[in-house]
Amino acid sequence: MRRMRPVLAAVPFVFLLSAVACGKNEPVDDDAENAAGLDQVVAEANATAEAIQAQADTTPPAPVTNQEEPAIVPPTPGAIIPAQYHGRWGMVPADCTSTRGDAKGLITVGDTRIRFYESTATLSQQRPATANSFAGEFVFTGEGQRWEKVMTLTRNGNTLERADSEGSFTYRRCA
C-alpha cells in the first residue's frame, strides 16, 4: 500500500505540468491582432496573385478532351410547336404550384422548346402526325448530356399526352 502513495502523489504533479505546457488557450501568436504589417501582407498577396495570373496568361491552354459542351441546336426554319400545346403542364397538381423548385413533373412548352425539370428539348425537325397531334424530332440537353428522340404531343382539352420511345406520359394544364 505504501508504494501506491508516491504514484498517487505524482498524479496532481503530472496534471500541473501538462496544464503549464498547454497554458495558452489559443494557438495564435501574440502579435496576430497587431495590424501594423497588414498593408505589406496585402501587397505581397496581390503581387503573388498578379504573378500567377501573368503566368496563366502565357501558359498554353489545356489540351482538348473528347468531351464537348452540348450545343444548342437551332430549330429547322418553319418548325414550330403549334400554340395549342404551349403553356405549363404538370403530371400532378403539386408540379404546378411548387415554389421550392422541386416540380419534377412540370414541363413548359414554347414555340420551339420544351423545358423539363433538368433538361431542355429543342425541336430540330417536324415529323408527320395525325390531325389531333404534333410530332417532332427533338434534341435534348441537360446535366452535361446531349441526346435526340422523337416525341408526339396529343392534346385533349386540359390534358396533354407526350409519347416517345420511353412510353406515354399524361399532363394536366397548370392554371
Contacts in CASP RR format, 6 or more apart in sequence:
PFRMAT RR
TARGET T0000
AUTHOR 0000-0000-0000
METHOD contacts of the structure
MODEL  1
MRRMRPVLAAVPFVFLLSAVACGKNEPVDDDAENAAGLDQVVAEANATAE
AIQAQADTTPPAPVTNQEEPAIVPPTPGAIIPAQYHGRWGMVPADCTSTR
GDAKGLITVGDTRIRFYESTATLSQQRPATANSFAGEFVFTGEGQRWEKV
MTLTRNGNTLERADSEGSFTYRRCA
70 141 0 8 1.000
70 142 0 8 1.000
70 144 0 8 1.000
70 145 0 8 1.000
70 146 0 8 1.000
71 141 0 8 1.000
71 146 0 8 1.000
72 122 0 8 1.000
72 141 0 8 1.000
73 122 0 8 1.000
73 124 0 8 1.000
73 139 0 8 1.000
74 122 0 8 1.000
75 112 0 8 1.000
75 122 0 8 1.000
75 123 0 8 1.000
75 124 0 8 1.000
76 123 0 8 1.000
76 124 0 8 1.000
76 125 0 8 1.000
76 126 0 8 1.000
78 126 0 8 1.000
79 112 0 8 1.000
79 123 0 8 1.000
79 124 0 8 1.000
79 125 0 8 1.000
79 126 0 8 1.000
79 136 0 8 1.000
80 111 0 8 1.000
80 112 0 8 1.000
80 123 0 8 1.000
81 109 0 8 1.000
81 110 0 8 1.000
81 111 0 8 1.000
81 112 0 8 1.000
81 114 0 8 1.000
81 123 0 8 1.000
81 134 0 8 1.000
81 153 0 8 1.000
82 134 0 8 1.000
84 155 0 8 1.000
85 109 0 8 1.000
85 110 0 8 1.000
85 134 0 8 1.000
85 153 0 8 1.000
85 155 0 8 1.000
85 160 0 8 1.000
86 109 0 8 1.000
86 110 0 8 1.000
86 111 0 8 1.000
87 108 0 8 1.000
87 109 0 8 1.000
87 110 0 8 1.000
87 173 0 8 1.000
87 174 0 8 1.000
88 96 0 8 1.000
88 106 0 8 1.000
88 107 0 8 1.000
88 108 0 8 1.000
88 173 0 8 1.000
88 174 0 8 1.000
89 106 0 8 1.000
89 107 0 8 1.000
89 108 0 8 1.000
89 109 0 8 1.000
89 160 0 8 1.000
89 171 0 8 1.000
89 172 0 8 1.000
89 173 0 8 1.000
89 174 0 8 1.000
90 96 0 8 1.000
90 103 0 8 1.000
90 105 0 8 1.000
90 106 0 8 1.000
90 107 0 8 1.000
90 171 0 8 1.000
90 172 0 8 1.000
90 174 0 8 1.000
91 105 0 8 1.000
91 106 0 8 1.000
91 169 0 8 1.000
91 170 0 8 1.000
91 171 0 8 1.000
91 172 0 8 1.000
92 105 0 8 1.000
93 172 0 8 1.000
94 103 0 8 1.000
95 103 0 8 1.000
95 104 0 8 1.000
95 105 0 8 1.000
95 106 0 8 1.000
95 174 0 8 1.000
96 103 0 8 1.000
96 106 0 8 1.000
96 172 0 8 1.000
96 174 0 8 1.000
96 175 0 8 1.000
98 106 0 8 1.000
103 117 0 8 1.000
104 117 0 8 1.000
105 116 0 8 1.000
105 117 0 8 1.000
105 171 0 8 1.000
106 116 0 8 1.000
106 117 0 8 1.000
106 174 0 8 1.000
107 114 0 8 1.000
107 115 0 8 1.000
107 116 0 8 1.000
107 162 0 8 1.000
107 171 0 8 1.000
108 114 0 8 1.000
108 115 0 8 1.000
109 153 0 8 1.000
109 160 0 8 1.000
112 122 0 8 1.000
112 123 0 8 1.000
113 120 0 8 1.000
113 121 0 8 1.000
113 122 0 8 1.000
113 123 0 8 1.000
114 120 0 8 1.000
114 121 0 8 1.000
114 138 0 8 1.000
114 151 0 8 1.000
115 121 0 8 1.000
118 142 0 8 1.000
118 143 0 8 1.000
119 140 0 8 1.000
119 141 0 8 1.000
119 142 0 8 1.000
119 143 0 8 1.000
119 145 0 8 1.000
120 140 0 8 1.000
120 141 0 8 1.000
120 142 0 8 1.000
121 138 0 8 1.000
121 139 0 8 1.000
121 140 0 8 1.000
121 151 0 8 1.000
122 138 0 8 1.000
122 139 0 8 1.000
122 140 0 8 1.000
122 141 0 8 1.000
123 136 0 8 1.000
123 137 0 8 1.000
123 138 0 8 1.000
124 136 0 8 1.000
124 137 0 8 1.000
124 138 0 8 1.000
124 139 0 8 1.000
124 148 0 8 1.000
125 136 0 8 1.000
125 137 0 8 1.000
126 134 0 8 1.000
126 135 0 8 1.000
126 136 0 8 1.000
127 135 0 8 1.000
127 136 0 8 1.000
127 137 0 8 1.000
127 150 0 8 1.000
127 152 0 8 1.000
128 135 0 8 1.000
129 135 0 8 1.000
129 136 0 8 1.000
129 152 0 8 1.000
132 154 0 8 1.000
132 155 0 8 1.000
133 152 0 8 1.000
133 153 0 8 1.000
133 154 0 8 1.000
133 155 0 8 1.000
134 152 0 8 1.000
134 153 0 8 1.000
134 154 0 8 1.000
135 150 0 8 1.000
135 151 0 8 1.000
135 152 0 8 1.000
135 153 0 8 1.000
136 150 0 8 1.000
136 151 0 8 1.000
136 152 0 8 1.000
137 148 0 8 1.000
137 149 0 8 1.000
137 150 0 8 1.000
138 148 0 8 1.000
138 149 0 8 1.000
138 150 0 8 1.000
138 151 0 8 1.000
139 146 0 8 1.000
139 147 0 8 1.000
139 148 0 8 1.000
140 146 0 8 1.000
140 147 0 8 1.000
140 148 0 8 1.000
140 149 0 8 1.000
149 164 0 8 1.000
149 165 0 8 1.000
149 166 0 8 1.000
150 164 0 8 1.000
150 165 0 8 1.000
151 162 0 8 1.000
151 163 0 8 1.000
151 164 0 8 1.000
152 162 0 8 1.000
152 163 0 8 1.000
152 164 0 8 1.000
153 160 0 8 1.000
153 161 0 8 1.000
153 162 0 8 1.000
154 160 0 8 1.000
154 161 0 8 1.000
154 163 0 8 1.000
155 161 0 8 1.000
157 173 0 8 1.000
158 172 0 8 1.000
158 173 0 8 1.000
159 170 0 8 1.000
159 171 0 8 1.000
159 172 0 8 1.000
159 173 0 8 1.000
160 170 0 8 1.000
160 171 0 8 1.000
160 172 0 8 1.000
160 173 0 8 1.000
161 168 0 8 1.000
161 169 0 8 1.000
161 170 0 8 1.000
161 171 0 8 1.000
162 168 0 8 1.000
162 169 0 8 1.000
162 170 0 8 1.000
162 171 0 8 1.000
163 169 0 8 1.000
END
